[in-house]
Amino acid sequence: MSDVAAIEQFVKKYKALRTEVAKVIVGQDEVVNQILISIFSGGHSLLIGVPGLAKTLMVNTIAQALGLDFKRIQFTPDLMPSDILGSEILDENRHFKFIKGPIFANIILADEINRTPPKTQAALLEAMQERAVTVSGHHYKLSLPYFVLATQNPIEQEGTYPLPEAQLDRFMFAINLEYPTFDEEVQVVKTTTTDVQATVNALFTAQEIMDYQHVIRRIPVPDNVIEYAVKMVSRTRPNASTASELVSEFVDWGAGPRASQNLVLAAKTHAAINGKFSPDIENVQAVASGILRHRIIKNYKAEAEGISDEQIIKSLF
């Protein structure tokens, strides 16, 4: 199949996928969109939202619709790396046998990742980056596609271990979950307080998802779009000559080159799901907020004056 035909087929399957997810998840269209863009771009996502916004249900539903294996890990202050990676035990023949931990699945929901100490966070981040884990000197490959969705609760800061900036940078998207609208909440209550269970059908196989990831990577990008993405990222750096006024005044640190790579990759996927065979500047702008939000480190003045990430990102366009 040619790449053009593959993208046309992908658009149809993507629409069917959104319909399947909507059987269970009411609203949250932009959130679902960004999670799916992240998956088909081969990246990971960080979900930021208060408890009770159906983060676990959303990820579980997406995993079912994609036909992927799903595991949820609840992060706690006493969680050890071996609790998520797995450990070696002596079997009845006195041989060491490796028992796989919950990290061995296609989609991992790392719930409240900022509740666990840096040692355990680092174990997960190695798996995210290398798509493999090392236990007792042995290297174990993870099954592909591999996707980590981590959640953070923005309310409680007591007893948490905030992710360092270098580790935040490993997430392609940071996605903010907002409360549903009045009508959406009415719909949620109607559908969840009855005895009717929606059945989510698997529309993809693991191999199909990887094939589409390769097709998306092969999408050509005009030089002016790549230059626009790189220029946008360089404008987030306060010491750069191109920095916007808001950045110079309110930002301590800007985004690194990984942001430029992710902007272009996500723009390709955003173009593909909309049936375009090459991304343009509009596609870059459409994904910019989710990709730059967690990579811009605001200073104290920005916090004091209530300058939001969105205002800073909009000033880059």
Backbone as CSV, one residue per row, in Angstrom:
resi,resn,N_x,N_y,N_z,CA_x,CA_y,CA_z,C_x,C_y,C_z
1,MET,0.847,-1.201,0.000,0.000,0.000,0.000,0.882,1.251,0.000
2,SER,0.525,2.240,-0.840,1.310,3.471,-0.872,1.035,4.282,0.391
3,ASP,1.950,5.231,0.677,1.778,6.059,1.871,0.522,6.921,1.786
4,VAL,0.193,7.383,0.563,-1.010,8.216,0.381,-2.261,7.404,0.742
5,ALA,-2.328,6.167,0.231,-3.472,5.292,0.536,-3.507,4.960,2.025
6,ALA,-2.313,4.777,2.622,-2.230,4.445,4.057,-2.780,5.592,4.899
7,ILE,-2.468,6.838,4.513,-2.962,7.995,5.276,-4.481,8.123,5.114
8,GLU,-4.987,7.879,3.900,-6.440,7.938,3.681,-7.157,6.894,4.546
9,GLN,-6.560,5.697,4.613,-7.129,4.635,5.455,-7.029,5.011,6.947
10,PHE,-5.909,5.647,7.305,-5.670,6.058,8.694,-6.729,7.061,9.155
11,VAL,-7.099,8.001,8.269,-8.118,9.012,8.610,-9.444,8.329,8.962
12,LYS,-9.825,7.321,8.142,-11.090,6.602,8.390,-11.020,5.860,9.724
13,LYS,-9.895,5.167,9.957,-9.761,4.366,11.183,-9.691,5.277,12.414
14,TYR,-9.086,6.446,12.235,-8.978,7.390,13.359,-10.365,7.900,13.755
15,LYS,-11.195,8.205,12.746,-12.567,8.674,13.038,-13.351,7.583,13.765
16,ALA,-13.185,6.341,13.320,-13.873,5.211,13.967,-13.375,5.037,15.398
17,LEU,-12.077,5.276,15.587,-11.459,5.163,16.916,-12.054,6.208,17.866
18,ARG,-12.199,7.445,17.372,-12.772,8.514,18.199,-14.216,8.184,18.590
19,THR,-14.975,7.591,17.648,-16.363,7.196,17.922,-16.407,6.119,18.996
20,GLU,-15.460,5.187,18.905,-15.399,4.076,19.873,-15.102,4.603,21.279
21,VAL,-14.136,5.528,21.369,-13.760,6.103,22.669,-14.923,6.920,23.236
22,ALA,-15.666,7.600,22.359,-16.780,8.456,22.792,-17.950,7.655,23.373
23,LYS,-17.962,6.326,23.140,-19.008,5.484,23.763,-18.915,5.546,25.284
24,VAL,-17.679,5.705,25.785,-17.441,5.683,27.235,-17.090,7.069,27.771
25,ILE,-16.245,7.797,27.039,-15.745,9.095,27.511,-16.593,10.222,26.924
26,VAL,-17.214,10.999,27.801,-18.050,12.122,27.363,-17.182,13.377,27.318
27,GLY,-17.196,14.085,26.176,-16.398,15.312,26.053,-14.907,15.013,26.030
28,GLN,-14.118,15.936,26.610,-12.643,15.809,26.673,-12.034,15.529,25.295
29,ASP,-12.640,16.110,24.237,-12.188,15.823,22.872,-10.719,16.173,22.660
30,GLU,-10.329,17.358,23.144,-8.954,17.815,22.916,-7.957,16.939,23.655
31,VAL,-8.333,16.492,24.859,-7.449,15.625,25.649,-7.237,14.292,24.929
32,VAL,-8.338,13.676,24.479,-8.256,12.388,23.762,-7.426,12.563,22.491
33,ASN,-7.657,13.677,21.804,-6.919,13.969,20.572,-5.413,14.010,20.830
34,GLN,-5.008,14.724,21.894,-3.575,14.862,22.184,-2.959,13.530,22.604
35,ILE,-3.706,12.726,23.373,-3.192,11.407,23.770,-2.959,10.549,22.521
36,LEU,-3.923,10.568,21.601,-3.804,9.746,20.386,-2.699,10.257,19.459
37,ILE,-2.557,11.582,19.368,-1.449,12.144,18.566,-0.118,11.664,19.147
38,SER,-0.035,11.687,20.483,1.175,11.243,21.168,1.474,9.777,20.861
39,ILE,0.441,8.921,20.913,0.631,7.484,20.645,1.109,7.259,19.215
40,PHE,0.442,7.886,18.252,0.810,7.642,16.849,2.115,8.344,16.464
41,SER,2.579,9.274,17.323,3.901,9.893,17.101,4.990,9.093,17.811
42,GLY,4.579,8.117,18.652,5.552,7.307,19.384,6.079,7.980,20.638
43,GLY,5.294,8.924,21.224,5.746,9.644,22.413,4.952,9.275,23.655
44,HIS,5.313,9.871,24.790,4.631,9.643,26.061,3.937,10.945,26.490
45,SER,2.962,10.817,27.394,2.213,12.006,27.818,2.101,12.108,29.331
46,LEU,2.023,13.345,29.790,1.815,13.636,31.207,0.449,14.305,31.332
47,LEU,-0.455,13.686,32.127,-1.799,14.224,32.314,-1.864,14.964,33.636
48,ILE,-2.264,16.216,33.601,-2.321,17.019,34.822,-3.777,17.404,35.078
49,GLY,-4.321,16.925,36.189,-5.720,17.237,36.498,-6.095,16.764,37.880
50,VAL,-7.135,17.368,38.436,-7.583,17.012,39.783,-8.197,15.614,39.764
51,PRO,-8.323,14.962,40.925,-8.904,13.613,40.949,-10.357,13.608,40.478
52,GLY,-10.774,12.472,39.917,-12.183,12.290,39.552,-12.553,12.754,38.158
53,LEU,-11.548,13.018,37.308,-11.858,13.461,35.942,-11.745,12.309,34.938
54,ALA,-11.801,11.070,35.429,-11.829,9.853,34.583,-10.537,9.627,33.801
55,LYS,-9.396,9.975,34.407,-8.112,9.763,33.715,-7.862,8.269,33.468
56,THR,-8.075,7.460,34.516,-7.835,6.013,34.380,-8.797,5.398,33.374
57,LEU,-10.068,5.765,33.465,-11.080,5.235,32.540,-10.737,5.616,31.098
58,MET,-10.280,6.851,30.915,-9.933,7.334,29.571,-8.793,6.504,28.964
59,VAL,-7.742,6.290,29.756,-6.585,5.540,29.242,-6.970,4.089,28.988
60,ASN,-7.752,3.501,29.877,-8.199,2.117,29.722,-9.041,1.963,28.457
61,THR,-9.938,2.925,28.223,-10.805,2.890,27.036,-9.989,3.010,25.758
62,ILE,-9.019,3.947,25.757,-8.156,4.125,24.578,-7.358,2.847,24.311
63,ALA,-6.843,2.222,25.379,-6.075,0.969,25.227,-6.948,-0.129,24.631
64,GLN,-8.201,-0.227,25.095,-9.124,-1.244,24.559,-9.403,-1.004,23.077
65,ALA,-9.683,0.270,22.729,-10.012,0.604,21.339,-8.816,0.391,20.406
66,LEU,-7.603,0.536,20.960,-6.394,0.321,20.154,-5.971,-1.157,20.143
67,GLY,-6.651,-1.980,20.945,-6.307,-3.399,20.995,-4.986,-3.666,21.689
68,LEU,-4.640,-2.811,22.675,-3.345,-2.941,23.352,-3.508,-3.405,24.798
69,ASP,-2.449,-4.028,25.301,-2.398,-4.488,26.691,-2.200,-3.270,27.599
70,PHE,-2.971,-3.198,28.688,-2.950,-2.010,29.549,-2.699,-2.401,31.005
71,LYS,-1.802,-1.659,31.683,-1.586,-1.881,33.118,-1.548,-0.522,33.819
72,ARG,-2.078,-0.516,35.054,-2.067,0.715,35.852,-1.166,0.505,37.057
73,ILE,-0.271,1.459,37.304,0.593,1.396,38.480,0.264,2.600,39.359
74,GLN,-0.145,2.332,40.593,-0.418,3.428,41.537,0.885,3.745,42.271
75,PHE,1.418,4.917,42.029,2.694,5.283,42.653,2.474,5.757,44.088
76,THR,3.299,5.244,44.990,3.211,5.596,46.416,4.615,5.883,46.933
77,PRO,4.751,6.560,48.083,6.084,6.904,48.592,6.970,5.690,48.913
78,ASP,6.357,4.499,49.149,7.173,3.334,49.498,7.382,2.381,48.313
79,LEU,6.997,2.800,47.101,7.157,1.942,45.920,8.630,1.849,45.533
80,MET,9.117,0.622,45.312,10.523,0.396,44.938,10.618,0.100,43.443
81,PRO,11.805,0.331,42.823,11.950,0.018,41.393,11.547,-1.424,41.050
82,SER,11.891,-2.385,41.927,11.562,-3.792,41.640,10.050,-4.030,41.610
83,ASP,9.287,-3.158,42.296,7.821,-3.315,42.304,7.221,-3.042,40.931
84,ILE,7.905,-2.218,40.127,7.359,-1.936,38.793,8.104,-2.702,37.691
85,LEU,9.424,-2.947,37.887,10.210,-3.620,36.850,10.049,-5.139,36.909
86,GLY,9.916,-5.662,38.136,9.913,-7.109,38.323,11.167,-7.511,39.091
87,SER,11.257,-8.772,39.492,12.411,-9.222,40.275,12.709,-10.687,39.992
88,GLU,13.913,-11.109,40.394,14.318,-12.502,40.196,14.039,-13.287,41.473
89,ILE,13.471,-14.472,41.312,13.223,-15.338,42.473,13.832,-16.713,42.206
90,LEU,14.077,-17.476,43.258,14.555,-18.853,43.109,13.366,-19.766,42.856
91,ASP,13.423,-20.546,41.757,12.320,-21.477,41.513,12.588,-22.800,42.227
92,GLU,11.728,-23.796,42.000,11.845,-25.075,42.727,13.131,-25.837,42.391
93,ASN,13.727,-25.509,41.212,14.986,-26.176,40.823,16.209,-25.364,41.246
94,ARG,15.974,-24.368,42.091,17.034,-23.487,42.600,17.732,-22.711,41.467
95,HIS,16.960,-22.358,40.447,17.438,-21.483,39.373,16.736,-20.136,39.530
96,PHE,17.450,-19.068,39.181,16.808,-17.754,39.243,15.840,-17.586,38.076
97,LYS,14.671,-17.106,38.396,13.635,-16.929,37.383,13.131,-15.490,37.490
98,PHE,13.008,-14.817,36.344,12.570,-13.417,36.348,11.044,-13.339,36.282
99,ILE,10.457,-12.679,37.272,9.005,-12.440,37.281,8.783,-11.001,36.821
100,LYS,8.130,-10.848,35.672,7.929,-9.514,35.091,7.010,-8.662,35.965
101,GLY,7.364,-7.381,36.059,6.545,-6.427,36.798,5.485,-5.819,35.897
102,PRO,4.655,-4.908,36.418,3.553,-4.325,35.636,4.013,-3.418,34.499
103,ILE,5.321,-3.108,34.463,5.812,-2.228,33.394,5.789,-2.935,32.031
104,PHE,5.640,-4.272,32.052,5.627,-5.046,30.799,4.217,-5.074,30.220
105,ALA,3.819,-3.982,29.593,2.529,-3.878,28.891,2.712,-2.828,27.806
106,ASN,1.754,-2.736,26.870,1.885,-1.734,25.793,1.600,-0.316,26.287
107,ILE,0.561,-0.190,27.123,0.210,1.133,27.665,0.276,1.063,29.187
108,ILE,1.058,1.952,29.774,1.202,2.014,31.235,0.569,3.325,31.720
109,LEU,-0.313,3.210,32.699,-0.804,4.415,33.364,-0.026,4.546,34.675
110,ALA,0.877,5.513,34.726,1.671,5.764,35.938,0.913,6.796,36.769
111,ASP,0.080,6.297,37.676,-0.825,7.177,38.410,-0.100,7.916,39.530
112,GLU,-0.208,9.245,39.518,0.431,10.113,40.520,1.935,9.831,40.621
113,ILE,2.601,10.036,39.506,4.045,9.757,39.397,4.857,10.615,40.372
114,ASN,4.311,11.771,40.761,5.055,12.640,41.688,4.893,12.214,43.152
115,ARG,4.229,11.069,43.400,4.098,10.563,44.764,5.241,9.611,45.133
116,THR,6.056,9.228,44.152,7.075,8.201,44.408,8.473,8.802,44.384
117,PRO,9.435,8.230,45.142,10.780,8.817,45.201,11.509,8.785,43.854
118,PRO,12.539,9.640,43.697,13.269,9.756,42.425,13.825,8.428,41.900
119,LYS,14.232,7.522,42.810,14.801,6.238,42.387,13.786,5.429,41.552
120,THR,12.528,5.427,41.998,11.492,4.677,41.285,11.062,5.421,40.018
121,GLN,11.014,6.758,40.100,10.712,7.554,38.894,11.750,7.259,37.810
122,ALA,13.023,7.186,38.209,14.112,6.959,37.251,13.976,5.604,36.571
123,ALA,13.510,4.588,37.315,13.337,3.247,36.734,12.306,3.284,35.607
124,LEU,11.224,4.039,35.833,10.188,4.165,34.807,10.724,4.944,33.606
125,LEU,11.501,5.998,33.892,11.997,6.852,32.808,13.016,6.128,31.927
126,GLU,13.761,5.175,32.495,14.672,4.366,31.656,13.844,3.541,30.671
127,ALA,12.763,2.952,31.178,11.890,2.144,30.315,11.288,2.998,29.200
128,MET,10.887,4.244,29.545,10.300,5.141,28.545,11.285,5.461,27.437
129,GLN,12.523,5.728,27.826,13.524,6.171,26.861,14.079,5.010,26.033
130,GLU,14.424,3.901,26.734,15.133,2.806,26.070,14.198,1.725,25.524
131,ARG,12.908,1.741,25.957,11.977,0.654,25.605,12.550,-0.689,26.053
132,ALA,13.275,-0.661,27.186,13.881,-1.864,27.760,14.153,-1.602,29.228
133,VAL,14.312,-2.677,30.023,14.666,-2.526,31.436,15.845,-3.437,31.752
134,THR,16.627,-3.049,32.760,17.759,-3.847,33.196,17.519,-4.278,34.637
135,VAL,17.498,-5.589,34.867,17.309,-6.141,36.208,18.396,-7.172,36.454
136,SER,19.160,-6.991,37.548,20.256,-7.906,37.915,21.207,-8.147,36.746
137,GLY,21.506,-7.090,36.013,22.463,-7.188,34.908,21.903,-7.769,33.626
138,HIS,20.632,-8.178,33.635,20.010,-8.725,32.413,19.131,-7.664,31.768
139,HIS,19.169,-7.633,30.435,18.451,-6.641,29.651,17.166,-7.279,29.120
140,TYR,16.031,-6.661,29.385,14.755,-7.205,28.895,14.070,-6.166,28.020
141,LYS,13.762,-6.558,26.785,13.075,-5.657,25.854,11.587,-5.595,26.214
142,LEU,11.005,-4.401,26.061,9.565,-4.242,26.287,8.834,-4.439,24.960
143,SER,7.603,-4.926,25.019,6.861,-5.149,23.775,6.421,-3.811,23.186
144,LEU,6.507,-3.697,21.884,6.156,-2.458,21.172,4.758,-2.590,20.585
145,PRO,4.004,-1.498,20.379,4.357,-0.134,20.767,4.308,0.025,22.282
146,TYR,5.113,0.961,22.796,5.189,1.164,24.241,4.895,2.624,24.555
147,PHE,3.955,2.831,25.454,3.471,4.183,25.689,3.184,4.379,27.174
148,VAL,3.775,5.412,27.781,3.554,5.711,29.200,2.700,6.970,29.321
149,LEU,1.635,6.848,30.086,0.806,8.003,30.387,0.896,8.218,31.890
150,ALA,1.535,9.287,32.306,1.707,9.562,33.741,0.716,10.632,34.158
151,THR,0.212,10.547,35.393,-0.694,11.581,35.880,-0.074,12.293,37.075
152,GLN,-0.400,13.571,37.207,0.013,14.360,38.363,-1.205,15.083,38.905
153,ASN,-1.335,15.086,40.218,-2.411,15.820,40.874,-1.855,17.194,41.251
154,PRO,-2.378,18.277,40.645,-1.790,19.604,40.877,-2.157,20.225,42.224
155,ILE,-3.074,19.593,42.978,-3.551,20.225,44.221,-2.583,19.987,45.372
156,GLU,-2.346,18.710,45.683,-1.537,18.390,46.866,-0.055,18.387,46.525
157,GLN,0.706,19.193,47.242,2.158,19.222,47.028,2.893,18.574,48.204
158,GLU,2.184,18.370,49.324,2.807,17.796,50.509,3.095,16.306,50.274
159,GLY,4.317,15.881,50.608,4.670,14.463,50.459,4.821,14.039,49.012
160,THR,5.135,15.004,48.111,5.352,14.644,46.700,6.798,14.899,46.301
161,TYR,7.187,14.271,45.191,8.544,14.420,44.648,8.393,14.947,43.222
162,PRO,8.373,16.262,43.041,8.147,16.807,41.692,9.180,16.268,40.699
163,LEU,8.722,16.001,39.485,9.637,15.505,38.455,10.618,16.599,38.073
164,PRO,11.933,16.294,38.036,12.905,17.310,37.593,12.654,17.688,36.132
165,GLU,13.129,18.876,35.747,12.899,19.373,34.380,13.430,18.397,33.320
166,ALA,14.596,17.784,33.585,15.198,16.859,32.612,14.289,15.649,32.394
167,GLN,13.563,15.246,33.441,12.667,14.088,33.295,11.343,14.507,32.661
168,LEU,10.883,15.699,32.982,9.668,16.219,32.333,9.849,16.286,30.817
169,ASP,11.075,16.587,30.391,11.379,16.759,28.965,11.174,15.458,28.181
170,ARG,11.160,14.321,28.884,10.974,13.029,28.200,9.521,12.807,27.784
171,PHE,8.616,13.603,28.338,7.212,13.490,27.937,6.965,14.381,26.731
172,MET,6.380,13.801,25.699,6.110,14.569,24.484,5.076,15.662,24.766
173,PHE,3.967,15.271,25.426,2.881,16.204,25.720,2.675,16.340,27.224
174,ALA,2.336,17.536,27.676,1.746,17.730,29.010,0.322,18.203,28.738
175,ILE,-0.653,17.430,29.209,-2.049,17.689,28.851,-2.828,18.098,30.098
176,ASN,-3.440,19.261,30.054,-4.251,19.728,31.181,-5.676,19.226,31.044
177,LEU,-6.186,18.592,32.097,-7.593,18.163,32.112,-8.405,19.191,32.879
178,GLU,-9.449,19.676,32.241,-10.338,20.651,32.891,-11.617,19.953,33.328
179,TYR,-12.372,20.620,34.195,-13.678,20.088,34.583,-14.597,20.050,33.354
180,PRO,-15.535,19.071,33.302,-16.465,19.047,32.160,-17.435,20.224,32.219
181,THR,-18.043,20.542,31.074,-19.078,21.584,31.051,-20.337,21.038,31.755
182,PHE,-21.297,21.920,32.017,-22.531,21.498,32.699,-23.226,20.374,31.932
183,ASP,-23.396,20.565,30.597,-24.091,19.562,29.773,-23.331,18.238,29.755
184,GLU,-21.983,18.326,29.675,-21.171,17.102,29.671,-21.315,16.354,30.983
185,GLU,-21.337,17.105,32.096,-21.451,16.464,33.412,-22.819,15.795,33.573
186,VAL,-23.858,16.445,33.054,-25.201,15.841,33.084,-25.169,14.510,32.324
187,GLN,-24.525,14.528,31.149,-24.422,13.320,30.317,-23.632,12.222,31.027
188,VAL,-22.540,12.608,31.714,-21.713,11.649,32.465,-22.553,10.969,33.538
189,VAL,-23.308,11.780,34.293,-24.134,11.235,35.389,-25.209,10.298,34.823
190,LYS,-25.822,10.694,33.694,-26.856,9.851,33.072,-26.302,8.486,32.673
191,THR,-25.121,8.499,32.046,-24.584,7.244,31.492,-23.920,6.357,32.546
192,THR,-23.463,6.939,33.659,-22.717,6.132,34.633,-23.559,5.666,35.812
193,THR,-24.818,6.081,35.869,-25.645,5.673,37.010,-26.718,4.670,36.587
194,THR,-26.517,4.051,35.429,-27.435,2.995,34.981,-26.681,1.675,34.958
195,ASP,-27.382,0.617,34.589,-26.774,-0.716,34.571,-26.249,-1.080,33.181
196,VAL,-26.272,-0.125,32.266,-25.838,-0.400,30.888,-24.322,-0.219,30.769
197,GLN,-23.664,-1.238,30.238,-22.208,-1.185,30.054,-21.887,-1.047,28.563
198,ALA,-21.136,-0.020,28.189,-20.750,0.145,26.778,-19.629,-0.841,26.435
199,THR,-19.712,-1.435,25.253,-18.674,-2.370,24.807,-17.747,-1.649,23.840
200,VAL,-16.463,-1.639,24.182,-15.473,-0.974,23.325,-14.782,-2.032,22.468
201,ASN,-14.842,-1.852,21.157,-14.235,-2.827,20.234,-12.808,-2.425,19.887
202,ALA,-11.949,-3.420,19.748,-10.553,-3.164,19.343,-10.505,-2.955,17.837
203,LEU,-10.012,-1.791,17.406,-10.004,-1.451,15.976,-8.630,-1.603,15.333
204,PHE,-7.589,-1.735,16.164,-6.224,-1.825,15.644,-5.542,-3.064,16.226
205,THR,-4.408,-3.430,15.620,-3.501,-4.396,16.248,-2.213,-3.639,16.565
206,ALA,-1.365,-4.227,17.409,-0.093,-3.585,17.757,0.732,-3.318,16.498
207,GLN,0.732,-4.283,15.561,1.524,-4.130,14.332,1.001,-2.982,13.470
208,GLU,-0.331,-2.860,13.382,-0.933,-1.767,12.590,-0.523,-0.408,13.149
209,ILE,-0.544,-0.291,14.481,-0.172,0.988,15.103,1.263,1.333,14.745
210,MET,2.172,0.335,14.822,3.581,0.600,14.476,3.736,0.941,12.996
211,ASP,2.936,0.287,12.141,2.986,0.598,10.695,2.575,2.051,10.458
212,TYR,1.495,2.495,11.130,1.051,3.883,10.967,2.083,4.860,11.537
213,GLN,2.756,4.479,12.628,3.822,5.335,13.173,4.923,5.541,12.131
214,HIS,5.263,4.464,11.397,6.311,4.574,10.356,5.828,5.433,9.185
215,VAL,4.549,5.256,8.799,3.984,6.067,7.701,4.056,7.552,8.076
216,ILE,3.690,7.874,9.324,3.686,9.274,9.781,5.104,9.842,9.760
217,ARG,6.075,9.033,10.164,7.471,9.515,10.148,7.955,9.791,8.720
218,ARG,7.367,9.084,7.747,7.789,9.279,6.340,7.120,10.490,5.690
219,ILE,6.161,11.117,6.368,5.482,12.294,5.781,6.504,13.409,5.559
220,PRO,6.564,13.973,4.344,7.534,15.058,4.093,7.096,16.358,4.757
221,VAL,8.072,17.138,5.224,7.773,18.420,5.872,8.523,19.525,5.126
222,PRO,7.840,20.581,4.683,8.537,21.682,4.001,9.556,22.340,4.944
223,ASP,10.642,22.840,4.367,11.700,23.474,5.172,11.172,24.644,5.994
224,ASN,10.233,25.420,5.406,9.758,26.603,6.143,8.984,26.205,7.403
225,VAL,8.337,25.005,7.389,7.592,24.538,8.567,8.574,24.089,9.659
226,ILE,9.643,23.391,9.245,10.666,22.974,10.217,11.327,24.210,10.824
227,GLU,11.653,25.182,9.968,12.293,26.419,10.466,11.362,27.176,11.412
228,TYR,10.055,27.169,11.110,9.076,27.841,11.983,9.054,27.176,13.362
229,ALA,9.050,25.826,13.371,9.023,25.079,14.642,10.277,25.359,15.467
230,VAL,11.440,25.331,14.817,12.709,25.562,15.522,12.766,27.004,16.030
231,LYS,12.276,27.940,15.209,12.271,29.354,15.607,11.359,29.568,16.817
232,MET,10.194,28.874,16.803,9.259,29.003,17.919,9.911,28.513,19.219
233,VAL,10.617,27.381,19.139,11.276,26.824,20.326,12.408,27.744,20.786
234,SER,13.184,28.265,19.841,14.314,29.134,20.232,13.807,30.424,20.888
235,ARG,12.584,30.855,20.551,12.008,32.073,21.150,11.585,31.857,22.607
236,THR,11.586,30.586,23.076,11.247,30.326,24.484,12.454,30.514,25.392
237,ARG,13.643,30.723,24.796,14.876,30.821,25.595,15.168,32.287,25.899
238,PRO,15.137,32.660,27.194,15.235,34.085,27.549,16.527,34.764,27.118
239,ASN,17.619,33.991,26.937,18.887,34.624,26.540,19.067,34.685,25.025
240,ALA,18.079,34.180,24.267,18.189,34.212,22.802,17.789,35.598,22.284
241,SER,18.417,36.004,21.181,18.130,37.334,20.615,16.698,37.404,20.076
242,THR,16.125,36.208,19.734,14.768,36.182,19.157,13.674,36.056,20.222
243,ALA,14.059,35.974,21.511,13.074,35.744,22.587,11.990,36.824,22.580
244,SER,10.731,36.381,22.807,9.634,37.358,22.857,9.735,38.161,24.159
245,GLU,9.033,39.290,24.208,9.091,40.156,25.400,8.644,39.429,26.661
246,LEU,7.545,38.663,26.543,7.036,37.924,27.705,8.073,36.912,28.200
247,VAL,8.764,36.265,27.259,9.778,35.262,27.628,10.934,35.932,28.367
248,SER,11.436,37.035,27.816,12.574,37.737,28.438,12.249,38.163,29.866
249,GLU,10.982,38.536,30.098,10.616,39.070,31.410,10.203,37.981,32.405
250,PHE,9.555,36.915,31.914,8.911,35.984,32.849,9.429,34.540,32.815
251,VAL,10.437,34.250,32.000,10.899,32.856,31.881,12.347,32.712,32.343
252,ASP,12.597,31.645,33.138,13.968,31.340,33.586,14.688,30.456,32.575
253,TRP,14.008,29.394,32.142,14.591,28.439,31.194,13.591,28.130,30.097
254,GLY,14.115,27.981,28.870,13.241,27.656,27.733,13.357,26.197,27.334
255,ALA,12.728,25.850,26.227,12.701,24.463,25.745,13.970,24.110,24.987
256,GLY,14.332,22.824,25.029,15.527,22.322,24.337,15.184,21.754,22.966
257,PRO,16.202,21.194,22.285,15.985,20.663,20.920,14.950,19.538,20.839
258,ARG,14.738,18.793,21.949,13.739,17.724,21.908,12.346,18.310,21.635
259,ALA,12.116,19.542,22.084,10.823,20.201,21.827,10.634,20.439,20.327
260,SER,11.709,20.836,19.637,11.623,21.067,18.180,11.292,19.764,17.451
261,GLN,11.974,18.668,17.871,11.702,17.361,17.245,10.244,16.956,17.469
262,ASN,9.781,17.111,18.724,8.411,16.711,19.051,7.366,17.570,18.344
263,LEU,7.674,18.867,18.187,6.741,19.763,17.478,6.519,19.291,16.044
264,VAL,7.618,18.949,15.376,7.515,18.527,13.966,6.814,17.171,13.864
265,LEU,7.179,16.229,14.745,6.552,14.895,14.722,5.048,14.988,14.996
266,ALA,4.688,15.758,16.041,3.267,15.893,16.388,2.504,16.633,15.283
267,ALA,3.153,17.598,14.636,2.513,18.323,13.522,2.238,17.365,12.358
268,LYS,3.159,16.423,12.119,2.949,15.404,11.065,1.707,14.573,11.394
269,THR,1.607,14.126,12.664,0.467,13.294,13.056,-0.822,14.094,12.992
270,HIS,-0.765,15.358,13.436,-1.953,16.224,13.405,-2.417,16.429,11.959
271,ALA,-1.461,16.570,11.050,-1.804,16.712,9.626,-2.447,15.418,9.119
272,ALA,-1.848,14.264,9.485,-2.335,12.964,8.997,-3.768,12.688,9.446
273,ILE,-4.088,12.981,10.730,-5.451,12.676,11.211,-6.485,13.588,10.555
274,ASN,-6.018,14.711,9.992,-6.922,15.624,9.279,-6.857,15.431,7.764
275,GLY,-6.229,14.320,7.348,-6.218,13.962,5.926,-5.265,14.756,5.067
276,LYS,-4.277,15.434,5.693,-3.299,16.206,4.907,-2.035,15.367,4.726
277,PHE,-1.393,15.530,3.590,-0.214,14.709,3.289,1.099,15.399,3.642
278,SER,0.985,16.609,4.187,2.175,17.331,4.648,1.717,18.392,5.651
279,PRO,2.440,18.554,6.777,1.997,19.536,7.771,2.328,20.964,7.354
280,ASP,1.537,21.919,7.840,1.853,23.333,7.615,1.980,24.029,8.979
281,ILE,2.141,25.342,8.954,2.368,26.106,10.184,1.177,25.980,11.141
282,GLU,-0.045,25.891,10.591,-1.238,25.729,11.437,-1.157,24.451,12.274
283,ASN,-0.631,23.364,11.683,-0.500,22.105,12.427,0.500,22.236,13.569
284,VAL,1.577,22.990,13.329,2.576,23.221,14.387,1.929,23.998,15.531
285,GLN,1.168,25.043,15.174,0.515,25.859,16.208,-0.519,25.056,16.997
286,ALA,-1.193,24.123,16.318,-2.243,23.336,16.973,-1.692,22.454,18.089
287,VAL,-0.435,21.997,17.951,0.132,21.084,18.965,1.108,21.789,19.907
288,ALA,1.357,23.082,19.673,2.421,23.790,20.405,2.190,23.837,21.916
289,SER,0.954,24.101,22.348,0.693,24.260,23.789,1.074,23.017,24.573
290,GLY,0.586,21.856,24.113,0.858,20.607,24.828,2.328,20.246,24.863
291,ILE,3.062,20.662,23.829,4.480,20.276,23.746,5.387,21.254,24.494
292,LEU,4.999,22.526,24.567,5.869,23.521,25.207,5.518,23.795,26.668
293,ARG,4.282,23.473,27.067,3.772,23.835,28.405,4.715,23.432,29.539
294,HIS,5.207,22.190,29.510,6.032,21.685,30.624,7.520,21.929,30.410
295,ARG,7.855,22.576,29.297,9.277,22.814,29.000,9.672,24.266,29.243
296,ILE,8.694,25.102,29.561,8.977,26.509,29.846,8.942,26.693,31.366
297,ILE,10.073,27.066,31.945,10.159,27.232,33.397,10.013,28.720,33.724
298,LYS,8.850,29.063,34.306,8.575,30.474,34.612,9.341,30.917,35.858
299,ASN,9.604,32.221,35.947,10.300,32.748,37.135,9.286,33.205,38.190
300,TYR,9.824,33.698,39.286,8.969,34.101,40.411,8.033,35.249,40.012
301,LYS,8.541,36.140,39.167,7.754,37.315,38.741,6.490,36.869,37.986
302,ALA,6.644,35.819,37.154,5.494,35.308,36.390,4.433,34.758,37.339
303,GLU,4.897,34.018,38.371,3.953,33.463,39.355,3.250,34.601,40.101
304,ALA,4.010,35.628,40.493,3.458,36.750,41.268,2.424,37.532,40.461
305,GLU,2.680,37.681,39.157,1.772,38.484,38.320,0.692,37.642,37.630
306,GLY,0.726,36.328,37.890,-0.315,35.453,37.334,-0.222,35.264,35.828
307,ILE,1.001,35.275,35.298,1.187,35.051,33.852,1.098,33.546,33.579
308,SER,0.192,33.140,32.698,-0.012,31.710,32.443,0.914,31.204,31.337
309,ASP,1.082,29.876,31.305,1.880,29.238,30.226,1.274,29.573,28.865
310,GLU,-0.066,29.556,28.810,-0.735,29.795,27.525,-0.402,31.182,26.973
311,GLN,-0.384,32.197,27.856,-0.063,33.557,27.394,1.338,33.593,26.793
312,ILE,2.280,32.933,27.467,3.677,32.932,26.979,3.763,32.203,25.634
313,ILE,3.072,31.041,25.538,3.134,30.261,24.285,2.478,31.031,23.125
314,LYS,1.334,31.683,23.403,0.662,32.466,22.340,1.555,33.601,21.840
315,SER,2.413,34.141,22.731,3.296,35.249,22.305,4.365,34.780,21.323
316,LEU,4.536,33.441,21.197,5.575,32.903,20.292,5.078,32.778,18.865
317,PHE,3.727,32.750,18.679,3.189,32.487,17.345,3.540,33.615,16.386
